């Protein structure tokens, strides 16, 4: 007992106990830490990049270059991020059928798994906007009124008040937002595809994007039909502008003719 007491009182006893505790902690962490899961995730990501590279070589390299550096037929993809790929390929705009003023939305030819693989490869070329999660773009619990104000301030110039879309200059158009997946609306705001400006989180925070998505879904959803007839802003700026020119200007001309005729009669009298 005296020998044990003496060892406990030894100056190095505390250091030895500390080292033993650290060794035991390290051993337990090594045994129970989810290192296998992290390694599995890393392996899965590497496989996705490899498969995405193969898909890219077949469907994208002819326009965007073998390393995504861009060519005369397509812009560089370095730094566009996975969100841009998910939007462009997930809406069928890419691969493009032919160059033009604007690439239209068409039938999607890739599965979501293949789109994710393409996005993983392009993301590996340079950091960029990341594909959002459902929590980020879900309109649940968003402020529709605030979304409407934000939409009218930032989006109506091109997409019309209710997201019906309309014509732009030089053969370009602002597409209708009716029936568009909330994820793709969020990604469009993130990346600014084609003629659209981008709204990164530094300019438009995540919550504001959700509010806008909620507003778009509210005015274009199943409950948005107007019982009184056509809703305001529901035909698009071109058709509504044509109506204004024909009937509005026609009414003004009719009033002017009526005033001139009555003025002439008054002078004769």
C-alpha positions as CSV (number, residue, x, y, z in Angstrom):
1,X,0.0,0.0,0.0
2,X,2.9,2.3,0.8
3,X,4.5,1.6,-2.6
4,X,1.2,2.4,-4.4
5,X,0.8,5.7,-2.4
6,X,4.3,6.7,-3.3
7,X,3.6,6.1,-7.0
8,X,0.5,8.1,-6.9
9,X,2.4,11.0,-5.3
10,X,5.1,10.8,-8.0
11,X,5.4,14.1,-10.0
12,X,4.9,12.2,-13.3
13,X,1.8,10.4,-12.1
14,X,-0.6,13.1,-13.4
15,X,1.1,13.1,-16.8
16,X,0.9,9.3,-17.1
17,X,-2.8,9.4,-16.2
18,X,-3.4,12.1,-18.8
19,X,-1.6,10.2,-21.5
20,X,-3.5,7.0,-20.7
21,X,-6.8,9.0,-20.9
22,X,-5.9,10.5,-24.3
23,X,-4.9,7.1,-25.6
24,X,-8.2,5.6,-24.5
25,X,-10.2,8.5,-26.0
26,X,-8.3,8.2,-29.3
27,X,-8.9,4.4,-29.4
28,X,-12.6,4.7,-28.7
29,X,-13.0,7.5,-31.4
30,X,-11.1,5.4,-33.9
31,X,-13.3,2.4,-33.2
32,X,-16.7,4.2,-33.2
33,X,-16.2,7.3,-35.5
34,X,-18.1,7.2,-38.8
35,X,-14.9,7.2,-40.8
36,X,-16.3,4.4,-43.0
37,X,-19.3,6.6,-44.0
38,X,-17.1,9.6,-44.8
39,X,-14.8,7.4,-46.9
40,X,-17.9,5.9,-48.7
41,X,-19.3,9.4,-49.5
42,X,-15.9,10.4,-50.9
43,X,-15.7,7.3,-53.0
44,X,-19.3,7.8,-54.3
45,X,-18.5,11.4,-55.2
46,X,-15.4,10.3,-57.1
47,X,-17.4,7.7,-59.0
48,X,-20.1,10.4,-59.8
49,X,-17.4,12.7,-61.2
50,X,-15.9,9.9,-63.4
51,X,-19.3,9.0,-64.7
52,X,-20.2,12.6,-65.3
53,X,-17.0,13.1,-67.2
54,X,-18.0,10.3,-69.6
55,X,-21.4,11.8,-70.1
56,X,-19.9,15.2,-70.6
57,X,-17.5,13.9,-73.3
58,X,-20.4,12.5,-75.3
59,X,-23.0,15.3,-74.9
60,X,-21.3,18.5,-74.0
61,X,-17.6,18.6,-75.0
62,X,-18.3,19.4,-78.7
63,X,-19.6,22.9,-77.7
64,X,-18.0,23.6,-74.2
65,X,-14.6,22.0,-74.8
66,X,-13.0,18.8,-73.5
67,X,-12.1,20.4,-70.2
68,X,-15.1,22.8,-70.0
69,X,-12.9,25.7,-71.1
70,X,-15.5,26.8,-73.7
71,X,-15.3,27.2,-77.5
72,X,-16.8,29.6,-80.1
73,X,-20.0,27.5,-79.9
74,X,-20.4,27.4,-76.1
75,X,-19.3,29.3,-73.0
76,X,-16.8,28.1,-70.4
77,X,-18.3,26.0,-67.6
78,X,-15.5,26.5,-65.2
79,X,-17.0,28.0,-62.0
80,X,-20.7,27.8,-63.1
81,X,-21.3,25.2,-60.4
82,X,-23.7,22.3,-60.1
83,X,-26.8,24.5,-59.8
84,X,-26.3,25.8,-63.4
85,X,-26.0,22.2,-64.7
86,X,-29.0,21.0,-62.8
87,X,-31.1,23.9,-64.2
88,X,-29.9,23.8,-67.8
89,X,-30.0,20.0,-68.2
90,X,-32.9,19.4,-65.8
91,X,-35.1,21.7,-67.9
92,X,-34.0,20.2,-71.2
93,X,-32.3,23.4,-72.4
94,X,-29.0,21.5,-72.6
95,X,-27.7,19.9,-74.7
96,X,-28.8,22.5,-77.2
97,X,-30.2,21.4,-80.5
98,X,-28.8,24.4,-82.4
99,X,-27.3,27.8,-81.6
100,X,-29.7,30.7,-81.5
101,X,-30.8,33.9,-79.7
102,X,-32.1,31.7,-76.8
103,X,-32.1,28.0,-76.1
104,X,-35.7,26.9,-75.5
105,X,-37.0,24.5,-72.8
106,X,-37.6,21.1,-74.2
107,X,-37.9,17.4,-73.2
108,X,-35.3,16.2,-70.7
109,X,-33.1,13.5,-72.2
110,X,-31.1,12.6,-69.0
111,X,-32.2,10.9,-65.9
112,X,-31.8,12.8,-62.6
113,X,-29.0,10.4,-61.6
114,X,-27.1,11.3,-64.9
115,X,-27.8,15.0,-64.3
116,X,-26.3,14.7,-60.8
117,X,-23.2,13.0,-62.3
118,X,-22.8,15.8,-64.9
119,X,-23.3,18.4,-62.2
120,X,-20.6,16.7,-60.0
121,X,-18.1,16.7,-62.9
122,X,-18.7,20.4,-63.9
123,X,-18.6,21.4,-60.2
124,X,-15.1,19.7,-60.0
125,X,-13.8,22.1,-62.6
126,X,-14.3,25.1,-60.4
127,X,-16.3,26.3,-57.4
128,X,-19.7,27.8,-58.2
129,X,-23.4,27.8,-57.0
130,X,-24.4,24.5,-55.4
131,X,-27.6,22.7,-56.2
132,X,-30.1,23.7,-53.5
133,X,-31.7,21.3,-51.1
134,X,-35.5,21.0,-50.8
135,X,-35.3,22.9,-47.5
136,X,-33.9,25.9,-49.4
137,X,-36.4,26.1,-52.2
138,X,-39.6,24.7,-50.6
139,X,-42.2,27.5,-50.4
140,X,-43.6,26.1,-47.2
141,X,-43.9,28.8,-44.5
142,X,-42.8,31.6,-46.9
143,X,-44.2,35.1,-46.9
144,X,-46.2,35.3,-50.1
145,X,-46.9,39.1,-49.7
146,X,-43.2,39.8,-49.4
147,X,-42.5,37.5,-52.3
148,X,-45.0,39.5,-54.5
149,X,-43.3,42.7,-53.6
150,X,-39.9,41.3,-54.4
151,X,-41.2,39.8,-57.7
152,X,-42.7,43.1,-58.8
153,X,-39.5,44.9,-58.0
154,X,-37.1,42.5,-59.6
155,X,-38.9,40.3,-62.1
156,X,-42.0,41.8,-63.7
157,X,-40.0,43.8,-66.3
158,X,-39.4,40.5,-68.1
159,X,-41.7,37.9,-66.7
160,X,-44.9,40.0,-66.3
161,X,-46.8,40.5,-63.0
162,X,-47.9,36.9,-62.7
163,X,-44.9,35.2,-64.3
164,X,-46.6,34.7,-67.6
165,X,-43.5,35.6,-69.5
166,X,-43.1,37.8,-72.6
167,X,-41.0,38.8,-75.5
168,X,-37.6,40.6,-75.2
169,X,-35.4,42.1,-77.8
170,X,-33.5,40.4,-80.6
171,X,-35.6,37.2,-80.6
172,X,-35.2,36.6,-76.9
173,X,-38.0,35.8,-74.5
174,X,-38.7,35.6,-70.8
175,X,-40.3,32.2,-70.3
176,X,-43.5,31.6,-68.4
177,X,-43.0,30.4,-64.8
178,X,-46.3,28.4,-64.7
179,X,-45.6,24.8,-63.8
180,X,-41.9,25.4,-63.3
181,X,-40.3,23.3,-60.5
182,X,-39.5,25.4,-57.4
183,X,-35.9,24.0,-57.5
184,X,-35.4,25.3,-61.0
185,X,-36.8,28.8,-60.1
186,X,-34.3,28.9,-57.2
187,X,-31.4,27.8,-59.4
188,X,-32.3,30.4,-62.0
189,X,-32.1,33.1,-59.4
190,X,-28.8,31.6,-58.3
191,X,-27.2,31.3,-61.7
192,X,-28.8,33.9,-64.0
193,X,-29.3,31.7,-67.1
194,X,-29.1,33.3,-70.5
195,X,-30.6,36.8,-70.4
196,X,-31.6,36.7,-66.7
197,X,-29.4,38.5,-64.1
198,X,-28.2,36.4,-61.2
199,X,-29.3,37.0,-57.6
200,X,-26.7,35.3,-55.3
201,X,-27.3,35.1,-51.5
202,X,-25.3,38.2,-51.0
203,X,-27.9,40.1,-53.1
204,X,-31.0,38.2,-52.4
205,X,-30.9,36.0,-49.3
206,X,-32.3,32.4,-49.3
207,X,-35.5,33.5,-47.5
208,X,-36.3,36.1,-50.1
209,X,-35.9,33.5,-52.8
210,X,-38.3,31.2,-51.0
211,X,-40.8,34.1,-50.7
212,X,-40.7,34.7,-54.5
213,X,-41.2,31.0,-55.2
214,X,-44.2,31.0,-52.9
215,X,-45.7,34.0,-54.7
216,X,-45.1,32.5,-58.2
217,X,-46.7,29.2,-57.1
218,X,-49.7,31.2,-55.5
219,X,-50.4,33.2,-58.7
220,X,-49.9,30.3,-61.0
221,X,-51.3,27.4,-59.0
222,X,-54.6,25.6,-59.1
223,X,-56.2,28.1,-56.8
224,X,-55.1,31.1,-58.9
225,X,-57.9,31.0,-61.5
226,X,-60.0,34.2,-61.5
227,X,-63.7,33.6,-61.2
228,X,-64.4,36.9,-62.9
229,X,-62.6,36.1,-66.1
230,X,-59.1,36.7,-67.3
231,X,-56.7,37.8,-64.5
232,X,-54.7,41.0,-64.6
233,X,-51.4,40.3,-66.3
234,X,-52.5,36.9,-67.4
235,X,-52.0,37.2,-71.1
236,X,-48.5,38.5,-71.3
237,X,-47.0,41.9,-72.1
238,X,-47.2,41.5,-75.9
239,X,-50.9,40.6,-76.2
240,X,-51.9,43.0,-73.5
241,X,-49.8,45.8,-75.1
242,X,-51.5,45.0,-78.4
243,X,-54.9,45.3,-76.7
244,X,-53.9,48.6,-75.2
245,X,-52.7,50.0,-78.5
246,X,-55.7,48.9,-80.6
247,X,-58.5,49.7,-78.1
248,X,-56.8,52.3,-76.0
249,X,-55.4,54.3,-78.9
250,X,-58.6,53.7,-80.8
251,X,-60.7,55.1,-78.0
252,X,-58.5,58.2,-77.8
253,X,-58.8,58.7,-81.6
254,X,-62.6,58.3,-81.3
255,X,-62.7,60.9,-78.5
256,X,-60.5,63.3,-80.5
257,X,-62.8,63.0,-83.5
258,X,-65.9,63.5,-81.4
259,X,-64.4,66.6,-79.8
260,X,-63.3,68.0,-83.1
261,X,-66.7,67.4,-84.7
262,X,-68.6,69.1,-81.8
263,X,-66.1,72.0,-81.8
264,X,-66.8,72.6,-85.5
265,X,-70.5,72.5,-84.9
266,X,-70.2,75.0,-82.1
267,X,-68.3,77.4,-84.3
268,X,-70.9,77.2,-87.1
269,X,-73.6,78.0,-84.6
